[in-house]
Amino acid sequence: MKAELTLGAEEELHLIDLETKRLSAKAPQLLSKLPGDRYGAELQRTTIETNVPVVTTLTDLRTEILALRRDLTAAIAPSGLAIASAGTAPRSEFADFELTTTGRYGRMQEQYRMLVDEQLICGLQVHVGVSDRDLAVQIAQRVAPALPVLLALSASSPYWNGQDTGYASIRSIIWQRWPSAGSFGRIETAAEYDQLLADLIESGVIADSKMAYFDVRPSSHAPTLELRVCDATPVVDDAVVIAGLFRAAVKRAEDDIVAGAPPLARKEPLHRAAMWQAARAGLGGELLALGAHPERVQAHLAVRQLVDRLRPQLEDLGDWGTVTDLVEQTLARGNSADRQRIAYAERGELDDVVTQVLEETSGPTAGSAADRGVAIPGYRVRRGDEAVGSGAFPRPAFRDLATYFARWTAADTIDRCGVRDAWSSTNELGFVVDGTRQPFGCDLVPRIVSAYEWSQLAAGLTQRARAIEAFLQDAYGERRVVRDGVLAESQIVGAAGWRDEAERLPAGTVHAPIQGFDLVRNEFGGWRVLEDNVRSPSGAAFAMAVRRLIDDVIPDAPRPDGLLDPSSALPLLRDTLLAPAVARGVTDPVAALVSDGPTAGAWYEHRALADGAGLVLLTTADLAVQDDLVVDSRTGQRLDALYLRSDGNIVEIGTDDDPDLGAHILDVAEAGDVFLANAPGNALVDDKAMYVAVPDLIWYYLEEKPLLESVPTYRTSDEGERLAVLDRVGELVTKPVDGEGGRGVLIGPAASAPEVAERRHEIATDPHRWVAQEVVQLSSHPTLTPTGLEPRHVDLRAFVYLTGTEPGQSTLADFGLTRVAPEGSMVVNSSRGGGAKDTWIIGAAAAAATPLGGN
């Protein structure tokens, strides 16, 4: 007998206090004034459930959902409340839970304790009518392959207990803790299903049949199937498309049963894995395809694969056109989890996320198209693109720039790029390789970093810099870190970068006043540190030059309010270098930048920093020691600080007049009469193996939780980790511990079999020379090409200047050098073909004065 395939739905809706943006527990008194057949109570007093009557079309379903939301909104508005249709209320916390006072719910709380107390979650349930309950039981098992896609489409619960959980749907993870959640396994008849429920009730694990919280649940009294895996969705059309796809999946299962086709045999652990993957990634990552064996595909491909699979049933139901249109709209705007994270990234305020969810819940059925701007034609959207989201629509912060570049013709692009190249040539912007100046490639599309993000980076990077400096002082001093068992002596003394002469510097001397950090974004837009650069980090002058270039080449580009000026770092650099001399009471102290001269790779930077910060630019041949002081040999001027940017070790330098000049300079430094910035031995921290220990150093020296994540890294010197790495060389990034500039880096997934085999041999032969890291998919950003905007992978180098290890003695400079990888590459280093782009950092004061979405 054919299924009737009617539709119904239930939406669980959070009650939100408009003044506090928090959950309100007023559901019981509000429900007393609402129609009992349309609105009902839930386990928590902060939720009202709507009951959509039985309908036959998706259009009618949409109409009924809208009517229920509209009437409920009107009824609760006088109480200062609004409804939020989302898996979790973004500002919900454990303390917000209040139990609806019925005997049944009281019994549940008594039995399940914290499992009940954490149920501040809301779902969407969709009902599809079938002809009999035996058929419903059989169909329930056959629709399982479609469920992960439906969950991913609905995902709307990234925030829980006031924090980003890392999941697109934490609601589904919480829900799966119930003992009767998930699949009910292979059952053929309604009688068997009823017996299963009876056995569960008899076991005492569930109290009644209503607690059969299976992914797909046959009704206990009617021939219907209920979908229970989905989050509540703010945008009504997301609920409609889920209902359309679920009904088509039910029909396909029915057609297969009638035709005698066997069910798709996916093992239960694989089904659970597919559901977990959907909860974790939503539409932003990979899902498991529909086959019996796991095949990872991008989420949008998995969604379209399901739609194509269900096309015959969608056409039979008359839903093909509606569902395909709605699916493309959902993929274009992303699911609610994606949009919530974008809203949060603007200012780091959960209230902004709550506002967005409330507006979408009461807004147009398809969401607000006006808020998305105009799609970028032909843009290849990548997961983790910072400026362009689903459907090639620019993210809010990038919309003005997207509009600006959209007006450019091919001739405009050629003309502006020509002006850019001429500017670079005139200003000698480049780096030296084998004695020849190579141009420094600069993209004309700026990258924007919000005030909130920059404040987070400031807190995390200054913390990291303080811990690194504390470690360097300790490593070349008392080595308490060894005495207390945090690190072994062998990890410090004699490790890559260790220099004996660094032990001669006076106690309390700052070793690394200028520290550079390479950062990448994680999949949710948060930042993590990829590498620490302490010995001689470069890039500051290039970042400043790129800003001047952009100002000259595209002065008409729209600039956000509160844009920080990178040149403000020049006086900060000077003050940092001269701080020790000022502390000693030196009048009019002098600092010099010591370079290898025109053959130095960063010769442009050396000149620019010296000129901009008021430093004397010298080579090692210009130094001398006279009367126990370091002087400029050309003028006899005393030098109070040396900013060492020479590639060699200072102790090894000499001149015809003084073959032991380096040793004599160290004598002066030991006496405290000259400050060596980028002191000898700082490369101890640049050792990639030491990077692993930095979180421990933060805990040890600062007694603080690390504020920025590191990339999971394996020391191949450790036998257990080495064996794991050798098995996974083709999946990991492997690097020499003392490498720089991208040299020696092997990205396993992009390497050939011979390259992987060679690297495996190198690690096995000399394990202390290598580390391995999990592959980090660098975020991407639009880059200007002759054919328009295209995504390229980017990272960010930021600089901290510090004068000590105490709070307030370290400052994140007001610039960042965004490095851009060539097409098809994730290596951003200039020496490997990478370029740069201007980084537009928004100041905190401007952000505080500008409302969300303002210009």
QUIUR-V406102 format. One record per run of one state. SS is the DSSP state (H for helix, E for strand, L for the rest). FROM is the first residue (numbers start at 1). LEN is the number of residues. If there is no record, write none. Layout:
# QUIUR-V406102
ss->SS from->FROM len->LEN
ss->SS from->FROM len->LEN
This chain:
# QUIUR-V406102
ss->L from->1 len->6
ss->E from->7 len->11
ss->L from->18 len->5
ss->E from->23 len->1
ss->L from->24 len->3
ss->H from->27 len->5
ss->L from->32 len->7
ss->E from->39 len->3
ss->L from->42 len->2
ss->E from->44 len->1
ss->L from->45 len->2
ss->E from->47 len->9
ss->L from->56 len->2
ss->H from->58 len->20
ss->L from->78 len->3
ss->E from->81 len->4
ss->L from->85 len->3
ss->E from->88 len->1
ss->L from->89 len->5
ss->H from->94 len->3
ss->L from->97 len->2
ss->E from->99 len->1
ss->L from->100 len->3
ss->H from->103 len->10
ss->L from->113 len->1
ss->H from->114 len->4
ss->L from->118 len->3
ss->E from->121 len->1
ss->L from->122 len->1
ss->E from->123 len->7
ss->L from->130 len->3
ss->H from->133 len->10
ss->L from->143 len->1
ss->H from->144 len->11
ss->L from->155 len->2
ss->E from->157 len->1
ss->L from->158 len->1
ss->E from->159 len->2
ss->L from->161 len->2
ss->E from->163 len->2
ss->L from->165 len->4
ss->E from->169 len->1
ss->H from->170 len->6
ss->L from->176 len->6
ss->E from->182 len->1
ss->L from->183 len->7
ss->H from->190 len->14
ss->L from->204 len->5
ss->H from->209 len->3
ss->L from->212 len->2
ss->E from->214 len->1
ss->L from->215 len->1
ss->E from->216 len->3
ss->L from->219 len->5
ss->E from->224 len->8
ss->L from->232 len->4
ss->H from->236 len->24
ss->L from->260 len->8
ss->H from->268 len->14
ss->L from->282 len->4
ss->E from->286 len->3
ss->L from->289 len->7
ss->E from->296 len->3
ss->H from->299 len->11
ss->L from->310 len->1
ss->H from->311 len->7
ss->L from->318 len->2
ss->H from->320 len->14
ss->L from->334 len->2
ss->H from->336 len->12
ss->L from->348 len->2
ss->H from->350 len->13
ss->L from->363 len->7
ss->H from->370 len->3
ss->L from->373 len->2
ss->E from->375 len->1
ss->L from->376 len->9
ss->E from->385 len->1
ss->L from->386 len->2
ss->E from->388 len->1
ss->L from->389 len->1
ss->H from->390 len->3
ss->E from->393 len->2
ss->L from->395 len->1
ss->H from->396 len->11
ss->L from->407 len->3
ss->H from->410 len->17
ss->L from->427 len->3
ss->E from->430 len->4
ss->L from->434 len->2
ss->E from->436 len->4
ss->L from->440 len->2
ss->E from->442 len->8
ss->L from->450 len->1
ss->H from->451 len->25
ss->L from->476 len->4
ss->H from->480 len->4
ss->L from->484 len->5
ss->H from->489 len->3
ss->L from->492 len->8
ss->H from->500 len->5
ss->L from->505 len->9
ss->E from->514 len->8
ss->L from->522 len->5
ss->E from->527 len->7
ss->L from->534 len->6
ss->H from->540 len->14
ss->L from->554 len->9
ss->E from->563 len->1
ss->L from->564 len->4
ss->H from->568 len->16
ss->L from->584 len->7
ss->E from->591 len->5
ss->L from->596 len->7
ss->H from->603 len->11
ss->L from->614 len->2
ss->E from->616 len->4
ss->H from->620 len->3
ss->E from->623 len->4
ss->L from->627 len->2
ss->E from->629 len->4
ss->L from->633 len->5
ss->E from->638 len->1
ss->L from->639 len->2
ss->E from->641 len->4
ss->L from->645 len->5
ss->H from->650 len->3
ss->L from->653 len->8
ss->H from->661 len->10
ss->L from->671 len->4
ss->E from->675 len->3
ss->L from->678 len->5
ss->H from->683 len->4
ss->L from->687 len->1
ss->H from->688 len->4
ss->L from->692 len->2
ss->H from->694 len->9
ss->L from->703 len->6
ss->E from->709 len->2
ss->L from->711 len->2
ss->E from->713 len->3
ss->L from->716 len->3
ss->H from->719 len->9
ss->L from->728 len->1
ss->H from->729 len->3
ss->E from->732 len->5
ss->L from->737 len->9
ss->E from->746 len->2
ss->H from->748 len->3
ss->L from->751 len->2
ss->H from->753 len->13
ss->L from->766 len->1
ss->H from->767 len->3
ss->E from->770 len->5
ss->L from->775 len->5
ss->E from->780 len->6
ss->L from->786 len->2
ss->E from->788 len->15
ss->L from->803 len->7
ss->E from->810 len->11
ss->L from->821 len->9
ss->H from->830 len->3
ss->L from->833 len->2
ss->E from->835 len->8
ss->L from->843 len->1
ss->H from->844 len->6
ss->L from->850 len->6
